[in-house]
Amino acid sequence: MSASDFFSQSYAQARAKFLAAAEAAGLDPEPHWHPLLGRDGERLALDVLRHGPSKARRLLIISSACHGVEGFAGSGIQTGLLNDPSWLAEVAAQDVCVLYLHALNPHGFSWWRRVTQEGVDLNRNWHDFHQPLPHNAGYDEIAAALLPAQWPPNAASEAVLADYAARHGDKGQQQAITGGQYEHELGLFYGGRAPTWSQQTLRHVLQEQAAGAESIAWIDLHTGLGPSGHGERIFAGQDDGRSLTRARLWWGKEVTSLLDGSSSSAPLVGLMWSVVPELFPTAEYTGIALEFGTLPLPEMLNALRADHWLEAHPEAPETLAQAIKRQIRDAFYVDTADWKQQLLTQARQACGQALKGLTSDD
């Protein structure tokens, strides 16, 4: 099979390929059904698949579609792993359980949206909502320009964004837009005012599947930032010094971090991985987001702007709506054989390194 055989053109096709690969590997997935239907009327689920001992002390989580439309890449990687005999044998030879979480946000995956059905960025949604939420004054300042009354935006809206970038720099603008905000419900990178279905379901899955694990590793698959096809290994762990050191021992010195500004991502709030130390404070946790580049950042953000604008304007002409939906998918999924092969190769290496790290005595 070629790399392209593991990737799909719809959520339904991706789920069918993942389930078929699981069955061929002799593994039994457990669906957690979503309350809504998909774009083509299909049922949606977060599918949970274990490969390894039921009470393993060491657990490797490999998850896809935290940001819905990014699931085209993540699902292809997961399906590719399940079709890789050397990977399956490597897992079977270790006292490790690999937990595949297919489509954390199945609604966004199916409908070609980055956000959940609640319009929330799942990776900004992890808060104690009884406490005050972070305030993003930078986003407030440019919110109207990001999502203007008409699309494409006029010169006045673009001038507001250009002025903000001139005053705060490109990094400052990226921080304002992408860091997370909790005031503009239809806006970009909205973290919500309550736990989403995906947040609650994932929390339940982890409580059930990771109970008793003494060492937990997590590779969360993403797309959108960085050079096309390059998999940036972004540290996703606690600011305790030891966790980042361990991540760089496992995955290499090229592991970047939001903590020291080395990542292509801006510092973020409400991150998903924080649930692990919350639920399992005595477990040793080591994680990365494996982020594969697609388009230059301005093009990616414009695709997101257009998609959020479309959600707020269902009256938009059908031709414009179709163009925007294609634009958002293409911003997070490069539908070429070379790009897909790059993803499979780098993800396979990172997963192998995680297994080695989990089973190391050092």
Legacy VTK file of the C-alpha trace (Angstrom):
# vtk DataFile Version 3.0
C-alpha trace
ASCII
DATASET POLYDATA
POINTS 362 float
0.000 0.000 0.000
1.135 3.563 -0.692
1.049 6.369 1.850
-2.017 7.877 0.182
-4.011 4.693 0.809
-4.162 5.491 4.533
-5.567 8.998 4.056
-9.110 9.962 3.165
-11.401 12.550 1.616
-14.062 12.618 4.343
-14.506 11.810 8.009
-16.691 8.804 7.177
-14.041 7.362 4.884
-11.300 8.042 7.438
-13.233 6.300 10.202
-13.965 3.314 7.953
-10.261 2.937 7.097
-9.241 3.233 10.757
-11.775 0.634 11.873
-10.784 -1.732 9.052
-7.118 -1.422 10.021
-7.984 -2.110 13.655
-9.925 -5.227 12.696
-7.078 -6.474 10.475
-4.717 -6.027 13.426
-7.026 -8.054 15.660
-7.954 -5.077 17.838
-11.394 -4.083 19.079
-12.279 -0.361 19.056
-14.796 1.200 21.428
-16.899 4.065 20.024
-18.023 6.982 22.156
-20.945 8.258 20.124
-21.408 11.952 19.465
-24.959 13.325 19.889
-25.031 14.956 16.430
-24.707 13.646 12.893
-21.989 14.476 10.392
-22.065 16.481 7.181
-23.211 13.468 5.154
-25.639 12.196 7.793
-23.108 9.720 9.212
-22.774 8.871 12.896
-19.865 10.499 14.662
-17.670 9.004 17.358
-14.500 9.335 19.322
-13.121 5.821 18.727
-10.866 4.372 21.422
-8.505 1.536 20.543
-6.125 -0.244 22.928
-3.145 -2.300 21.802
-1.385 -3.891 24.727
-1.981 -5.092 28.286
-5.189 -3.946 29.951
-3.343 -2.864 33.102
-0.090 -1.651 31.550
2.126 0.506 33.736
3.336 2.333 30.621
0.897 4.017 28.263
1.428 5.791 24.931
-1.493 7.910 23.703
-1.692 8.791 19.991
-4.574 11.160 19.257
-6.037 12.830 16.189
-8.493 15.606 15.288
-8.256 17.716 18.410
-8.881 20.440 15.842
-11.453 18.672 13.677
-10.304 19.348 10.119
-6.727 18.490 11.131
-8.017 14.922 11.502
-7.434 14.188 7.821
-3.722 14.044 8.605
-3.940 12.528 12.083
-6.307 9.767 11.066
-4.078 8.873 8.114
-1.110 8.551 10.455
-3.038 6.367 12.915
-4.311 4.137 10.102
-0.809 3.924 8.661
0.579 2.763 12.012
-2.080 0.072 12.286
-1.099 -1.153 8.810
2.615 -1.243 9.690
3.659 -4.797 10.726
6.980 -3.599 12.160
5.187 -1.080 14.380
2.642 -3.626 15.594
5.426 -6.089 16.379
7.423 -3.432 18.201
4.433 -2.614 20.405
3.678 -6.280 21.065
7.255 -6.887 22.188
7.048 -4.248 24.914
5.189 -4.029 28.211
3.420 -0.957 26.886
-0.154 -0.177 25.886
-0.725 2.089 22.900
-4.019 3.967 23.123
-5.272 5.345 19.809
-7.837 8.125 20.182
-9.366 8.587 16.749
-11.158 11.896 16.213
-11.240 13.771 19.520
-13.461 16.298 17.743
-15.407 14.214 15.208
-17.940 16.961 14.517
-15.280 19.405 13.344
-13.607 16.627 11.350
-16.798 15.807 9.476
-17.945 19.389 8.902
-14.464 20.670 7.936
-14.189 22.985 10.918
-11.335 23.412 13.357
-13.680 23.958 16.294
-16.200 21.690 18.027
-19.955 21.789 17.506
-20.060 24.410 20.269
-17.718 26.630 18.231
-14.909 26.025 20.730
-11.211 25.359 20.234
-10.750 22.117 22.184
-7.127 22.991 22.924
-8.200 26.204 24.735
-11.089 24.558 26.630
-9.315 23.093 29.672
-10.127 25.378 32.585
-11.875 25.405 35.924
-14.874 27.323 34.636
-15.867 28.271 38.166
-12.820 30.552 38.194
-12.210 33.763 36.201
-11.116 33.061 32.634
-8.069 34.628 30.964
-8.657 37.938 29.225
-7.130 38.623 25.806
-7.102 42.395 25.332
-5.200 42.093 22.053
-7.936 39.996 20.485
-10.563 42.471 21.684
-8.749 45.245 19.836
-8.764 43.496 16.454
-11.844 41.252 16.730
-14.008 43.310 14.378
-11.270 43.449 11.758
-10.649 39.706 11.935
-14.319 38.959 11.212
-15.715 41.967 9.317
-19.263 42.372 8.086
-18.413 41.260 4.554
-16.071 38.722 2.970
-13.522 39.132 1.523
-12.545 41.843 3.998
-12.135 45.391 2.806
-8.972 47.480 2.942
-10.024 49.187 6.170
-10.193 45.880 8.058
-6.826 44.769 6.736
-5.334 48.116 7.695
-6.398 47.588 11.314
-4.551 44.246 11.377
-1.508 45.714 9.657
-1.396 48.538 12.190
-1.578 46.106 15.103
1.279 44.053 13.625
3.347 47.207 13.098
2.912 48.168 16.759
3.293 44.718 18.329
5.260 42.740 15.747
4.207 39.590 13.927
4.704 37.503 17.073
2.576 39.897 19.084
-0.203 39.704 16.528
0.010 35.915 16.431
-0.262 35.863 20.219
-3.321 38.114 20.185
-5.104 36.039 17.542
-4.163 32.475 18.472
-3.380 32.493 22.204
-6.992 31.910 23.207
-9.914 34.190 23.994
-13.162 33.793 25.966
-15.320 36.771 25.008
-16.131 36.389 21.301
-18.204 33.237 20.826
-18.056 33.256 17.033
-14.423 34.332 16.996
-11.185 32.481 16.338
-9.535 30.358 19.045
-12.535 30.734 21.362
-12.042 28.627 24.507
-15.679 28.453 25.584
-17.515 29.110 28.832
-18.039 25.468 29.776
-16.564 22.038 29.012
-17.374 20.828 25.501
-18.646 17.360 24.623
-15.168 16.483 23.398
-13.564 17.702 26.615
-15.955 15.738 28.829
-15.711 12.593 26.692
-11.912 12.670 26.564
-11.745 13.183 30.329
-13.950 10.119 30.834
-11.869 8.042 28.394
-8.621 8.915 30.137
-10.041 8.195 33.577
-11.041 4.758 32.329
-8.120 3.873 30.076
-5.144 5.404 31.886
-6.000 4.372 35.430
-3.020 2.698 37.083
-0.458 3.854 34.524
2.788 4.957 36.144
4.327 6.461 33.016
2.232 8.199 30.343
3.391 9.564 26.991
1.156 11.489 24.593
1.661 12.374 20.938
-1.147 14.669 19.795
-1.232 15.031 16.002
-1.757 18.502 14.513
-1.330 20.430 11.267
-1.102 24.061 10.233
2.101 25.626 11.557
5.573 25.585 10.062
7.137 24.611 6.714
5.015 22.270 4.618
5.523 18.644 5.632
7.868 19.374 8.524
6.791 17.837 11.826
7.645 20.206 14.654
7.832 18.429 18.007
6.309 20.907 20.423
6.685 20.149 24.120
3.323 19.546 25.766
4.066 19.166 29.438
4.608 20.784 32.800
6.974 23.659 33.474
9.031 21.680 35.973
12.316 21.384 34.085
12.420 17.601 34.236
9.577 17.042 31.768
11.120 19.145 29.006
14.529 17.546 29.588
12.956 14.111 29.309
11.066 15.064 26.139
14.308 16.199 24.510
16.044 12.987 25.550
13.282 10.972 23.896
12.526 13.009 20.793
15.710 14.993 20.277
17.095 18.412 21.076
14.921 19.856 18.320
11.861 19.602 20.592
10.540 23.162 20.820
8.608 24.719 23.665
6.029 27.405 24.282
7.827 28.029 27.563
11.039 29.385 26.053
9.664 30.872 22.830
11.357 28.325 20.570
8.107 26.995 19.086
6.352 28.286 15.972
3.259 28.429 18.180
2.495 31.397 20.409
2.011 30.754 24.150
-1.461 29.298 24.689
-3.987 28.962 27.495
-6.433 26.150 28.322
-4.269 23.379 26.859
-5.636 19.841 26.598
-2.596 17.940 27.879
-3.022 19.576 31.325
-5.698 16.980 32.075
-3.056 14.256 32.553
-1.261 15.699 35.600
-4.654 16.779 36.907
-6.112 13.251 36.770
-2.887 11.323 37.441
-0.644 13.516 39.612
1.700 10.659 40.568
2.278 9.426 36.985
5.372 10.490 35.061
4.012 12.359 32.045
5.892 13.210 28.829
4.145 14.671 25.809
4.463 16.508 22.513
2.199 17.985 19.929
3.490 16.768 16.563
2.640 19.720 14.308
2.980 19.305 10.534
3.274 22.415 8.401
0.867 23.197 5.581
0.648 26.822 4.406
2.374 30.037 5.483
0.807 31.401 8.677
-1.036 34.366 7.069
-2.734 32.068 4.563
-3.728 29.608 7.280
-5.175 32.372 9.459
-7.095 33.842 6.518
-8.665 30.439 5.899
-9.739 30.326 9.549
-11.115 33.846 9.359
-13.157 32.941 6.307
-14.543 29.802 7.933
-15.599 31.653 11.089
-17.116 34.402 8.955
-19.102 31.802 7.023
-20.440 30.276 10.243
-21.787 33.706 11.210
-23.247 34.305 7.732
-25.276 31.268 6.623
-26.891 33.473 4.000
-23.611 33.628 2.046
-23.850 32.646 -1.642
-23.313 28.936 -2.227
-20.321 29.475 -4.503
-18.573 31.543 -1.816
-19.471 29.009 0.882
-18.030 26.136 -1.145
-14.825 28.056 -1.833
-14.383 28.835 1.868
-14.914 25.220 2.902
-12.362 24.015 0.372
-9.973 26.714 1.560
-10.197 25.612 5.207
-9.586 21.967 4.362
-6.628 22.780 2.139
-5.155 24.965 4.892
-4.812 21.934 7.185
-4.495 19.024 4.748
-2.067 19.000 1.828
-3.577 16.353 -0.443
-0.368 15.167 -2.119
1.481 11.853 -1.925
4.788 13.480 -0.924
3.267 15.382 1.989
1.501 12.288 3.288
4.664 10.213 3.086
6.555 12.860 5.036
3.915 12.671 7.768
4.021 8.876 7.998
7.809 8.747 8.139
8.177 11.379 10.840
5.259 10.135 12.937
6.559 6.559 12.818
9.916 7.757 14.096
8.366 9.825 16.888
6.161 6.938 18.018
9.135 4.572 18.062
11.103 7.065 20.137
8.211 7.305 22.595
8.139 3.525 23.021
11.880 3.494 23.635
11.587 6.337 26.112
8.774 4.693 28.031
10.700 1.432 28.395
14.065 2.974 29.202
15.440 2.438 32.710
17.015 5.918 32.624
LINES 1 363
362 0 1 2 3 4 5 6 7 8 9 10 11 12 13 14 15 16 17 18 19 20 21 22 23 24 25 26 27 28 29 30 31 32 33 34 35 36 37 38 39 40 41 42 43 44 45 46 47 48 49 50 51 52 53 54 55 56 57 58 59 60 61 62 63 64 65 66 67 68 69 70 71 72 73 74 75 76 77 78 79 80 81 82 83 84 85 86 87 88 89 90 91 92 93 94 95 96 97 98 99 100 101 102 103 104 105 106 107 108 109 110 111 112 113 114 115 116 117 118 119 120 121 122 123 124 125 126 127 128 129 130 131 132 133 134 135 136 137 138 139 140 141 142 143 144 145 146 147 148 149 150 151 152 153 154 155 156 157 158 159 160 161 162 163 164 165 166 167 168 169 170 171 172 173 174 175 176 177 178 179 180 181 182 183 184 185 186 187 188 189 190 191 192 193 194 195 196 197 198 199 200 201 202 203 204 205 206 207 208 209 210 211 212 213 214 215 216 217 218 219 220 221 222 223 224 225 226 227 228 229 230 231 232 233 234 235 236 237 238 239 240 241 242 243 244 245 246 247 248 249 250 251 252 253 254 255 256 257 258 259 260 261 262 263 264 265 266 267 268 269 270 271 272 273 274 275 276 277 278 279 280 281 282 283 284 285 286 287 288 289 290 291 292 293 294 295 296 297 298 299 300 301 302 303 304 305 306 307 308 309 310 311 312 313 314 315 316 317 318 319 320 321 322 323 324 325 326 327 328 329 330 331 332 333 334 335 336 337 338 339 340 341 342 343 344 345 346 347 348 349 350 351 352 353 354 355 356 357 358 359 360 361
